[in-house]
């Protein structure tokens, strides 16, 4: 037995095999549908006869081993001690384990002897590991001795890296729909000998807790999480930049959970959702009698977030009268409540988020330059979904599993044509749009195969608001406002008529110079 070392690049044929297997894998959402299909394809494409999946179970500290041959199960749910099987060794050491010829080995462990009894000669085992957790190991067995070790191992290593996130999602789905049969994948503390990891994690369990709602494995997302880890260890102000629906609040919460302030409050305020006359009181608080209707003293969000983290979402819409007061909080860590002359000291970490170009807002005089520089200490760009398309299959698995569980439905498969359409769609509303679409798909589904209304993904995108001229978009908004009698939010408001969020409509109105007085006509 030996570990894999430095291995060669793949050939064109191997790359094609890898892509074919990936396409098969992403169309299945549970282990019971994924691995039989994958095992059959591996047998046809790579001349391996048996595929094994070993999943670590923290409760029993064992490996649950399943064996497939040609798409059929040979052995299911055999529980083996970690130190007694090749899958356990690969999982524990995070290294490939290769047995060139089982017949030539003496004193084989029980698990390998069982494989030998099935006729297996060569056995390759590789760890299944994602950025979140070590899942177990995948094994490839052949009835023949395979002489070309290095070429095969490199292909299998890349296959295991590709399949690991899909196994992670499939295990999660199986755990939801068939909890008696499978244990949920368990996160374990990372070890210094881990190989092929995108990050060096000193406390992986804590990292996983911080990122538990952030799904994906793409390079842009990994870079984003790397920056989150770096800045979370400091008290620096963070500016999150990205389109609507990209998950800026999730990133802000991850920064908070990884920081020294994790045990204190995380408070979020949307600067657009609260009317200007109420926003100042919401942030800074007020004393009794400070204004008409102030019948009691109120503590503001900034004060509540003392020793914790405050998220100011859509900070680009912060009214000009409040900007200097926020600047004082950042510079001097103090403020006064409305109606009070007593200075309140606070220790709060500020995270600001916006989809706007604040440089442009500063140039137009709508945003204070000194406040911008105070906020822009550590900017983080949140990539839109179209820049991380490789994460779409994982997001699909995540949302299908979540909403199927809520609806008490068992959904095992996503059709290949639907998967292709979902990956090719531009998702102008980003993850929020994908999430809402998948929830609708789950509601429509009454079989184990996900129902996807493909017609909605094939509409002519040239008619979307993002492609309209400013004049046409302005006229549409004005017409909607007229029909809604100036009402923007609510069930009969202009935002609903235009098929967008109220905050998005507010933002578009500002960009298109539609003043409130015009919208009320």
C-alpha positions as CSV (number, residue, x, y, z in Angstrom):
1,X,0.0,0.0,0.0
2,X,1.2,3.5,-0.7
3,X,0.1,7.1,-1.0
4,X,-0.2,9.0,-4.3
5,X,2.4,11.7,-4.9
6,X,3.1,14.1,-7.7
7,X,0.9,13.1,-10.6
8,X,0.7,14.0,-14.3
9,X,-1.8,16.2,-16.1
10,X,-4.9,14.6,-17.7
11,X,-5.2,13.7,-21.4
12,X,-8.0,15.0,-23.5
13,X,-9.9,11.7,-23.3
14,X,-9.6,11.8,-19.5
15,X,-11.0,15.3,-19.4
16,X,-14.0,14.2,-21.5
17,X,-14.6,11.3,-19.1
18,X,-14.4,13.6,-16.2
19,X,-16.9,16.0,-17.7
20,X,-19.3,13.1,-18.7
21,X,-19.2,11.8,-15.1
22,X,-19.8,15.3,-13.7
23,X,-22.9,15.8,-16.0
24,X,-24.3,12.5,-14.8
25,X,-23.6,13.3,-11.1
26,X,-25.3,16.7,-11.0
27,X,-28.6,15.4,-12.2
28,X,-29.1,13.3,-9.1
29,X,-29.8,14.5,-5.6
30,X,-29.6,11.4,-3.4
31,X,-27.0,8.8,-2.9
32,X,-29.4,6.0,-3.9
33,X,-29.9,7.6,-7.3
34,X,-26.4,9.1,-7.7
35,X,-24.0,6.2,-7.0
36,X,-25.6,3.3,-9.0
37,X,-25.6,5.5,-12.1
38,X,-22.1,6.8,-11.5
39,X,-20.8,3.3,-10.7
40,X,-22.1,2.0,-14.1
41,X,-20.5,4.9,-16.0
42,X,-17.2,4.5,-14.1
43,X,-17.2,0.8,-15.1
44,X,-17.9,1.7,-18.8
45,X,-15.5,4.6,-19.1
46,X,-12.6,3.7,-16.8
47,X,-12.5,-0.1,-16.7
48,X,-13.2,-0.3,-12.9
49,X,-15.6,-3.0,-11.9
50,X,-16.6,-1.9,-8.3
51,X,-17.3,1.4,-6.7
52,X,-17.3,1.9,-2.9
53,X,-18.5,4.8,-0.8
54,X,-17.4,5.1,2.8
55,X,-19.2,7.8,4.9
56,X,-17.9,8.7,8.3
57,X,-20.3,8.4,11.3
58,X,-19.2,10.5,14.3
59,X,-21.7,8.9,16.6
60,X,-20.2,5.4,16.2
61,X,-16.8,6.7,15.0
62,X,-17.0,4.2,12.1
63,X,-17.2,4.1,8.3
64,X,-20.5,3.1,6.7
65,X,-19.4,1.3,3.6
66,X,-21.6,0.7,0.5
67,X,-20.4,-1.3,-2.6
68,X,-21.8,-1.1,-6.1
69,X,-21.0,-3.2,-9.2
70,X,-22.4,-2.1,-12.6
71,X,-25.1,0.0,-11.0
72,X,-26.3,-2.6,-8.6
73,X,-25.6,-2.8,-4.8
74,X,-23.3,-5.7,-3.8
75,X,-23.1,-4.7,-0.1
76,X,-25.0,-2.0,1.7
77,X,-24.5,-0.2,5.0
78,X,-21.7,-2.3,6.5
79,X,-20.3,-0.4,9.5
80,X,-16.5,-0.7,10.0
81,X,-14.1,0.8,12.5
82,X,-12.2,3.7,11.1
83,X,-8.8,2.1,11.6
84,X,-9.8,-1.3,10.1
85,X,-10.7,-0.2,6.5
86,X,-9.0,1.6,3.6
87,X,-11.8,4.1,3.5
88,X,-11.2,5.0,7.1
89,X,-7.5,5.4,6.5
90,X,-8.1,7.6,3.5
91,X,-10.6,9.7,5.5
92,X,-8.4,10.0,8.6
93,X,-5.1,10.7,6.8
94,X,-6.6,12.7,3.9
95,X,-4.4,10.7,1.5
96,X,-5.0,8.3,-1.3
97,X,-4.6,4.6,-0.4
98,X,-3.7,2.2,-3.2
99,X,-3.5,-1.5,-3.1
100,X,-1.9,-2.6,-6.4
101,X,-2.7,-6.3,-6.0
102,X,-4.9,-7.6,-3.1
103,X,-3.8,-11.2,-3.9
104,X,-0.2,-10.3,-3.3
105,X,-0.9,-8.7,0.1
106,X,-0.5,-10.7,3.3
107,X,-2.6,-10.4,6.5
108,X,-5.3,-8.2,4.9
109,X,-7.7,-6.4,7.2
110,X,-11.2,-7.8,7.2
111,X,-12.6,-5.1,4.9
112,X,-10.0,-5.7,2.2
113,X,-10.3,-9.5,2.6
114,X,-14.0,-9.1,1.9
115,X,-13.2,-7.2,-1.3
116,X,-10.8,-9.8,-2.3
117,X,-13.5,-12.5,-1.9
118,X,-15.6,-10.4,-4.4
119,X,-12.7,-10.9,-7.0
120,X,-11.2,-7.5,-6.7
121,X,-7.4,-7.2,-7.4
122,X,-6.6,-3.5,-7.6
123,X,-8.2,-1.1,-5.2
124,X,-7.9,2.7,-5.2
125,X,-9.3,4.8,-2.3
126,X,-9.4,8.6,-2.3
127,X,-10.7,11.0,0.4
128,X,-14.0,12.9,-0.2
129,X,-13.4,16.3,1.2
130,X,-15.1,19.7,0.7
131,X,-14.3,23.2,2.1
132,X,-16.8,22.4,4.9
133,X,-16.0,18.9,6.0
134,X,-14.4,15.6,5.5
135,X,-17.1,13.2,4.4
136,X,-15.4,9.9,4.0
137,X,-13.8,8.2,1.0
138,X,-14.6,6.8,-2.5
139,X,-13.0,3.6,-3.7
140,X,-12.5,2.1,-7.2
141,X,-11.9,-1.6,-7.5
142,X,-10.9,-3.7,-10.5
143,X,-11.0,-7.4,-11.1
144,X,-7.7,-7.0,-13.0
145,X,-4.3,-5.6,-11.7
146,X,-4.0,-2.0,-13.0
147,X,-0.4,-1.3,-13.9
148,X,-0.7,2.4,-14.9
149,X,-1.1,3.7,-11.4
150,X,-0.1,7.4,-11.7
151,X,-2.3,8.2,-14.7
152,X,-5.3,6.5,-13.1
153,X,-4.8,8.1,-9.6
154,X,-4.7,11.6,-11.0
155,X,-7.9,11.2,-12.9
156,X,-9.6,9.6,-9.8
157,X,-8.3,12.3,-7.5
158,X,-9.8,15.0,-9.7
159,X,-13.0,13.0,-9.9
160,X,-13.2,12.7,-6.1
161,X,-12.6,16.5,-5.7
162,X,-15.5,17.1,-8.2
163,X,-17.9,14.6,-6.7
164,X,-17.3,15.5,-3.0
165,X,-19.6,18.6,-2.9
166,X,-22.3,16.7,-4.7
167,X,-22.0,13.8,-2.3
168,X,-22.2,16.4,0.5
169,X,-25.5,17.7,-0.8
170,X,-26.8,14.3,-1.6
171,X,-26.1,13.1,1.9
172,X,-27.9,16.1,3.3
173,X,-30.9,15.3,1.1
174,X,-30.9,11.7,2.1
175,X,-30.6,12.6,5.7
176,X,-33.7,14.8,5.3
177,X,-35.8,12.3,3.4
178,X,-34.6,9.0,4.8
179,X,-33.1,9.8,8.2
180,X,-33.3,6.2,9.5
181,X,-30.9,5.0,6.8
182,X,-28.2,7.6,6.7
183,X,-26.2,9.6,9.2
184,X,-25.8,13.3,8.4
185,X,-22.2,14.2,7.3
186,X,-20.3,15.2,10.4
187,X,-17.8,18.1,10.5
188,X,-14.4,17.2,12.2
189,X,-11.6,19.4,13.2
190,X,-9.0,19.8,10.5
191,X,-5.5,18.2,10.8
192,X,-2.2,19.6,9.7
193,X,-1.6,16.8,7.2
194,X,-4.7,17.7,5.1
195,X,-3.9,17.9,1.4
196,X,-5.6,19.8,-1.5
197,X,-7.5,22.1,0.8
198,X,-8.2,25.6,-0.5
199,X,-7.7,27.1,3.0
200,X,-5.8,26.4,6.2
201,X,-8.4,26.2,8.8
202,X,-7.4,26.3,12.5
203,X,-10.9,25.7,13.7
204,X,-12.9,24.0,11.0
205,X,-16.0,23.3,13.1
206,X,-16.3,27.0,13.9
207,X,-15.7,27.9,10.2
208,X,-18.5,25.5,9.2
209,X,-20.9,27.1,11.7
210,X,-20.1,30.5,10.4
211,X,-20.6,29.5,6.8
212,X,-23.5,27.1,7.2
213,X,-25.9,29.1,5.0
214,X,-23.3,29.9,2.3
215,X,-23.4,27.2,-0.3
216,X,-20.9,26.7,-3.1
217,X,-17.4,25.6,-4.0
218,X,-16.4,27.9,-6.9
219,X,-13.2,29.9,-7.1
220,X,-14.9,33.3,-6.7
221,X,-16.7,32.0,-3.6
222,X,-13.6,30.6,-2.1
223,X,-11.8,33.9,-2.6
224,X,-14.8,35.7,-0.9
225,X,-14.6,33.3,2.1
226,X,-10.8,33.8,2.3
227,X,-11.4,37.6,2.6
228,X,-14.1,37.0,5.2
229,X,-11.7,34.9,7.4
230,X,-9.0,37.6,7.1
231,X,-11.2,40.6,8.1
232,X,-13.2,38.7,10.7
233,X,-10.1,38.5,12.9
234,X,-9.9,42.3,13.0
235,X,-12.3,45.0,14.1
236,X,-12.1,46.8,10.8
237,X,-15.2,48.4,9.1
238,X,-16.3,46.3,6.1
239,X,-18.0,47.5,3.0
240,X,-19.9,44.7,1.1
241,X,-20.4,45.4,-2.6
242,X,-22.6,43.4,-4.9
243,X,-25.9,43.2,-6.8
244,X,-29.2,42.7,-5.1
245,X,-29.9,39.1,-4.1
246,X,-26.2,38.0,-3.8
247,X,-26.4,37.2,-0.1
248,X,-24.7,40.3,1.4
249,X,-26.4,39.7,4.8
250,X,-25.2,36.1,4.9
251,X,-21.7,37.3,4.4
252,X,-22.1,39.9,7.1
253,X,-23.4,37.3,9.6
254,X,-20.4,35.1,8.7
255,X,-18.0,37.9,9.6
256,X,-19.8,38.4,12.9
257,X,-19.8,34.7,13.8
258,X,-16.0,34.4,13.1
259,X,-15.2,37.5,15.1
260,X,-14.4,38.1,18.7
261,X,-17.9,39.7,18.9
262,X,-19.7,36.4,18.1
263,X,-21.3,36.2,21.5
264,X,-22.7,39.7,21.3
265,X,-25.6,41.1,19.2
266,X,-25.8,41.2,15.4
267,X,-28.2,43.9,14.4
268,X,-29.3,44.6,10.8
269,X,-30.9,47.8,9.5
270,X,-32.1,48.4,5.9
271,X,-31.6,52.0,5.2
272,X,-34.2,52.0,2.4
273,X,-36.9,50.1,4.1
274,X,-37.4,52.6,6.9
275,X,-38.7,56.1,6.2
276,X,-36.2,58.9,6.7
277,X,-38.2,60.6,9.5
278,X,-38.1,57.3,11.5
279,X,-34.6,56.0,10.5
280,X,-32.7,58.5,12.7
281,X,-34.7,57.3,15.8
282,X,-34.3,53.7,14.7
283,X,-30.5,54.1,14.6
284,X,-29.8,56.4,17.5
285,X,-32.9,56.1,19.7
286,X,-34.9,59.0,21.3
287,X,-36.0,60.3,24.6
288,X,-39.5,60.6,25.8
289,X,-41.1,63.7,24.2
290,X,-38.3,64.2,21.6
291,X,-41.0,64.5,18.9
292,X,-44.7,64.0,18.4
293,X,-45.6,60.4,19.3
294,X,-42.4,59.8,21.3
295,X,-44.3,58.7,24.4
296,X,-41.5,56.5,25.8
297,X,-37.7,56.5,25.7
298,X,-36.3,54.2,23.0
299,X,-32.9,52.7,22.7
300,X,-31.6,52.7,19.1
301,X,-30.1,49.9,17.1
302,X,-26.5,51.3,17.4
303,X,-26.8,51.2,21.2
304,X,-28.3,47.7,21.1
305,X,-25.4,46.5,19.0
306,X,-22.8,47.8,21.6
307,X,-19.9,45.3,21.7
308,X,-21.5,43.5,18.8
309,X,-21.9,44.1,15.0
310,X,-24.2,46.5,13.2
311,X,-25.1,45.9,9.5
312,X,-26.3,48.9,7.5
313,X,-27.8,47.4,4.4
314,X,-28.3,49.7,1.4
315,X,-26.1,52.3,3.0
316,X,-26.0,54.2,-0.3
317,X,-29.5,55.3,0.5
318,X,-28.6,56.7,3.9
319,X,-30.2,60.2,4.1
320,X,-27.8,63.1,4.1
321,X,-29.0,64.4,7.5
322,X,-28.0,61.1,9.1
323,X,-24.6,60.7,7.4
324,X,-22.6,63.0,9.6
325,X,-24.0,61.4,12.8
326,X,-22.9,58.0,11.5
327,X,-19.5,59.4,10.7
328,X,-19.2,60.5,14.3
329,X,-20.0,57.0,15.5
330,X,-17.2,55.6,13.3
331,X,-14.7,58.3,14.3
332,X,-15.4,58.9,18.0
333,X,-17.6,56.0,18.9
334,X,-20.3,58.2,20.4
335,X,-23.6,59.8,19.7
336,X,-26.7,61.4,21.3
337,X,-30.2,60.1,21.3
338,X,-32.8,62.4,19.7
339,X,-34.0,64.9,22.4
340,X,-31.0,64.3,24.6
341,X,-27.8,66.2,25.2
342,X,-26.1,63.3,26.9
343,X,-23.4,61.6,25.0
344,X,-23.6,57.8,24.7
345,X,-20.3,55.8,24.2
346,X,-20.5,52.7,22.1
347,X,-18.1,50.0,20.9
348,X,-19.7,48.6,17.7
349,X,-18.3,47.0,14.6
350,X,-19.9,48.4,11.5
351,X,-20.5,46.4,8.3
352,X,-22.1,48.4,5.4
353,X,-23.6,46.9,2.3
354,X,-24.7,48.4,-1.0
355,X,-25.5,47.5,-4.6
356,X,-24.7,51.1,-5.7
357,X,-21.5,52.7,-7.0
358,X,-20.6,54.9,-4.0
359,X,-17.8,56.6,-6.0
360,X,-20.5,57.9,-8.3
361,X,-22.7,58.9,-5.4
362,X,-19.8,60.8,-3.9
363,X,-19.2,62.6,-7.2
364,X,-22.8,63.6,-7.5
365,X,-22.8,64.9,-3.9
366,X,-25.4,62.4,-2.6
367,X,-22.9,60.7,-0.3
368,X,-20.3,62.3,2.0
369,X,-16.7,61.6,0.8
370,X,-15.3,61.4,4.4
371,X,-18.0,58.8,5.3
372,X,-17.2,56.8,2.2
373,X,-13.6,56.6,3.2
374,X,-14.5,55.5,6.7
375,X,-16.7,52.7,5.3
376,X,-14.3,51.6,2.6
377,X,-11.6,50.3,5.0
378,X,-12.0,46.7,3.8
379,X,-14.3,46.4,0.7
380,X,-15.4,42.9,-0.2
381,X,-17.0,42.2,-3.6
382,X,-19.9,39.6,-3.6
383,X,-19.9,37.9,-7.0
384,X,-23.3,37.6,-8.8
385,X,-24.5,34.1,-9.5
386,X,-23.6,34.3,-13.2
387,X,-19.9,34.6,-12.1
388,X,-20.1,31.4,-10.1
389,X,-22.2,29.1,-12.2
390,X,-20.4,26.0,-11.0
391,X,-22.1,26.6,-7.6
392,X,-25.6,26.3,-9.2
393,X,-25.8,22.5,-8.8
394,X,-24.9,22.7,-5.1
395,X,-27.4,25.5,-4.6
396,X,-30.1,23.4,-6.3
397,X,-29.4,20.4,-4.1
398,X,-29.5,22.7,-1.0
399,X,-32.8,24.4,-1.9
400,X,-34.5,21.3,-3.2
401,X,-33.6,19.4,0.0
402,X,-34.7,22.3,2.2
403,X,-38.1,22.9,0.6
404,X,-38.8,19.2,0.0
405,X,-38.3,18.7,3.7
406,X,-40.6,21.6,4.6
407,X,-43.2,20.2,2.2
408,X,-42.7,16.6,3.4
409,X,-41.9,15.5,-0.2
410,X,-39.3,13.0,-1.4
411,X,-37.5,14.5,-4.5
412,X,-34.6,12.4,-5.7
413,X,-33.7,13.6,-9.2
414,X,-33.4,16.8,-11.2
415,X,-33.9,16.2,-15.0
416,X,-30.7,16.7,-17.1
417,X,-32.4,19.2,-19.5
418,X,-33.7,21.2,-16.4
419,X,-30.2,21.2,-14.9
420,X,-28.8,22.5,-18.2
421,X,-31.4,25.2,-18.4
422,X,-30.9,26.3,-14.8
423,X,-27.2,26.5,-15.3
424,X,-27.5,28.5,-18.5
425,X,-30.0,31.0,-17.1
426,X,-28.6,34.5,-16.3
427,X,-30.3,34.8,-12.9
428,X,-30.5,38.6,-12.8
429,X,-32.0,38.3,-9.3
430,X,-29.1,36.2,-8.3
431,X,-29.4,33.6,-5.4
432,X,-32.7,35.1,-4.2
433,X,-34.3,34.5,-7.6
434,X,-32.9,31.0,-7.8
435,X,-34.2,30.3,-4.3
436,X,-37.7,31.5,-5.1
437,X,-37.7,29.6,-8.4
438,X,-36.7,26.3,-6.7
439,X,-39.3,26.8,-4.0
440,X,-41.9,27.1,-6.7
441,X,-40.6,24.0,-8.5
442,X,-40.9,22.0,-5.2
443,X,-44.5,23.2,-4.8
444,X,-45.3,22.0,-8.3
445,X,-43.6,18.6,-7.8
446,X,-45.7,15.5,-6.9
447,X,-43.2,12.8,-8.0
448,X,-39.6,11.9,-7.1
449,X,-38.5,13.9,-10.2
450,X,-38.3,17.7,-9.7
451,X,-40.9,19.6,-11.9
452,X,-39.2,22.6,-13.5
453,X,-41.2,25.0,-15.6
454,X,-38.6,25.4,-18.4
455,X,-40.7,27.9,-20.3
456,X,-39.9,30.5,-17.6
457,X,-36.2,30.0,-18.3
458,X,-36.5,30.4,-22.1
459,X,-38.2,33.8,-22.2
460,X,-36.7,36.5,-24.4
461,X,-34.4,38.3,-21.9
462,X,-34.3,41.3,-24.1
463,X,-37.6,42.4,-22.6
464,X,-36.2,42.4,-19.0
465,X,-35.9,45.8,-17.3
466,X,-32.1,45.5,-17.3
467,X,-32.1,45.7,-21.1
468,X,-34.6,48.6,-21.4
469,X,-33.6,52.1,-22.3
470,X,-33.8,54.6,-19.4
471,X,-36.7,56.4,-21.1
472,X,-38.8,53.2,-21.5
473,X,-38.0,52.0,-18.0
474,X,-38.9,55.5,-16.6
475,X,-42.3,55.5,-18.4
476,X,-43.1,52.0,-17.2
477,X,-42.4,53.0,-13.6
478,X,-44.4,56.2,-13.9
479,X,-47.3,54.3,-15.4
480,X,-47.2,51.8,-12.5
481,X,-47.1,54.6,-10.0
482,X,-50.1,56.2,-11.6
483,X,-52.1,53.0,-11.6
484,X,-51.1,52.4,-7.9
485,X,-52.1,56.0,-7.1
486,X,-48.6,56.7,-5.8
487,X,-48.4,53.7,-3.5
488,X,-45.1,51.9,-3.8
489,X,-45.3,49.0,-1.4
490,X,-48.1,46.7,-0.3
491,X,-50.3,44.2,-2.2
492,X,-51.6,46.8,-4.6
493,X,-48.4,49.0,-4.9
494,X,-46.3,49.8,-7.9
495,X,-43.5,47.4,-6.9
496,X,-45.8,44.4,-7.1
497,X,-47.2,45.6,-10.5
498,X,-43.6,45.8,-11.8
499,X,-42.6,42.5,-10.4
500,X,-39.8,43.9,-8.1
501,X,-39.1,44.5,-4.5
502,X,-40.1,47.8,-3.0
503,X,-36.4,48.6,-2.2
504,X,-35.4,47.9,-5.8
505,X,-38.1,50.3,-7.0
506,X,-37.0,53.0,-4.7
507,X,-33.5,52.6,-6.0
508,X,-34.6,52.7,-9.6
509,X,-36.7,55.9,-9.0
510,X,-33.6,57.6,-7.6
511,X,-31.5,56.6,-10.5
512,X,-34.2,57.7,-13.0
513,X,-34.8,61.0,-11.1
514,X,-38.4,60.3,-10.3
515,X,-39.1,62.4,-7.3
516,X,-41.8,61.5,-4.7
517,X,-44.0,64.3,-5.8
518,X,-44.1,63.0,-9.3
519,X,-44.9,59.5,-8.2
520,X,-48.0,60.7,-6.3
521,X,-49.7,62.2,-9.3
